[in-house]
Amino acid sequence: MAKIDISIFDEVIDRKNTGSYKWDPYYLKKIFGKKDLLPLWVADMDFRAPQPVINALVERAKHGIFGYTGPDPEKYNNSVINWHKRRYDWLIDEDWIVFSPGIVQACTYLIQRFTKPGDKVIIQEPVYHPFAALIKNNGRRIVSNQLDLVDGHYKMNYEGLEKIVKDSRTKTLILCSPHNPVGRVWTREELIKLGDICLENDVLVISDEIHCDLVYPKYKHTIFASISEELAQHSITCTAGSKTFNLAGFQHSNVIIPNERLRETFKAQMENHALTIPNVFGALALQVAYDEGEEWLNTLMQVLTRNLNFLKDFIKNRVPKVSVIEPEGTYLVWLDFRKYELEPKDLEKKMLEEAKIALDSGYIFGSGGEGFERINIACPLSILKESLERIAKVFAEGNNVQ
Ligand SMILES: Cc1ncc(COP(=O)(O)O)c(C=O)c1O
């Protein structure tokens, strides 16, 4: 595999006026009410995708015919199978792989199909906020089994879960693994404990593992369904290249369902919504990324580790009143501003109006998120430095906020 030059990750690439949600003045204005913000919010990266992916897409674009196009029947499934086998020791059968444009769509259709209006769905807040939205918007009820924060480390609340799952209307859980925004990579033991409770109480686990490939060196991701045949039969796994290789714009993901009944039901749901054909580029991008992007991913993890270390040192030295929750995975870092005792909206206002940076405010992730901010470190170091300087200007001791 060709060595990747680490400096490519420090090139500042202008993303303005490319339709980028993160950078485009139009979207910043729409979402934050202001255009002049340094954006480190939504979970995509300011890095180009691996070069082999770009090359393959350019070649495909040159062909010029973009009619209805499915994944390459021989190569695509093999790429997906090999990736999960090589990295997670999880053996997937090709029939288990079902296409979904995005994982949020997949979760939406899964909730629609496997729960009834008025049923309750468990999430572990603070958590990726579209889960709560999709549950509510589909007339289901949210049951939040809030994570516990103990000595700077988040844990699942198993006692809370044991109580919740006794309710006959509460038979579905959306697992976020690794967990956005708190950055936990759940251990095998933690997942087994969760799995045991779910199995005993017949709770279906929708396991969103979109961040699974972005794990820091000391940690190891375990695919929930890979733990045992029983868990595989009682869960649905969502994976994609969108976070790993910065391919979110293609809207292409895989829903992997070993249980035949669950799979056929989900496939019927996708067919009912005519969501069976991917776009012409998405499958190709993922296939090439899985086959030829691993060295790029290894380099990316070095860059993210460097950025994370920089952020930790900076906060410790310059803004020690903020605590960094050490992420085990993901490029999203959860910062604890609670010592400032600001109302969530006031904290948000300070970020936008004084620091002039766009982060994700903790409160949007649900209960337990108040007083936190989520920063995205998947950017050139110069951008991260500038954003931290802006934070220090507003929040360092002796400045505006005490
Ligand atoms: C946990 C989690 N799930 C899903 C998504 C979005 O996935 P998709 O773009 O495939 O809908 C994100 C994006 O940030 C995420 O963090």
The ligand as an SDF file (V2000), in Angstrom:
LIG
                    3D

 16 16  0  0  0  0  0  0  0  0999 V2000
  -24.2620    8.5160   15.0190 C   0  0  0  0  0  0  0  0  0  0  0  0
  -24.6100    9.0260   13.6550 C   0  0  0  0  0  0  0  0  0  0  0  0
  -25.4820    8.3600   12.9070 N   0  0  0  0  0  0  0  0  0  0  0  0
  -25.8240    8.7790   11.6650 C   0  0  0  0  0  0  0  0  0  0  0  0
  -25.2690    9.9230   11.1390 C   0  0  0  0  0  0  0  0  0  0  0  0
  -25.6880   10.3910    9.7830 C   0  0  0  0  0  0  0  0  0  0  0  0
  -25.6970    9.3470    8.8790 O   0  0  0  0  0  0  0  0  0  0  0  0
  -26.2900    9.5030    7.4280 P   0  0  0  0  0  0  0  0  0  0  0  0
  -25.6880   10.7030    6.7990 O   0  0  0  0  0  0  0  0  0  0  0  0
  -25.9230    8.2230    6.7650 O   0  0  0  0  0  0  0  0  0  0  0  0
  -27.7800    9.6350    7.5930 O   0  0  0  0  0  0  0  0  0  0  0  0
  -24.3380   10.6500   11.8900 C   0  0  0  0  0  0  0  0  0  0  0  0
  -23.7560   11.8840   11.3630 C   0  0  0  0  0  0  0  0  0  0  0  0
  -23.2040   12.6770   12.0760 O   0  0  0  0  0  0  0  0  0  0  0  0
  -23.9930   10.1810   13.1770 C   0  0  0  0  0  0  0  0  0  0  0  0
  -23.1100   10.8240   13.9310 O   0  0  0  0  0  0  0  0  0  0  0  0
  1  2  1  0
  2  3  1  0
  2 15  2  0
  3  4  2  0
  4  5  1  0
  5  6  1  0
  5 12  2  0
  6  7  1  0
  7  8  1  0
  8  9  2  0
  8 10  1  0
  8 11  1  0
 12 13  1  0
 12 15  1  0
 13 14  2  0
 15 16  1  0
M  END
$$$$
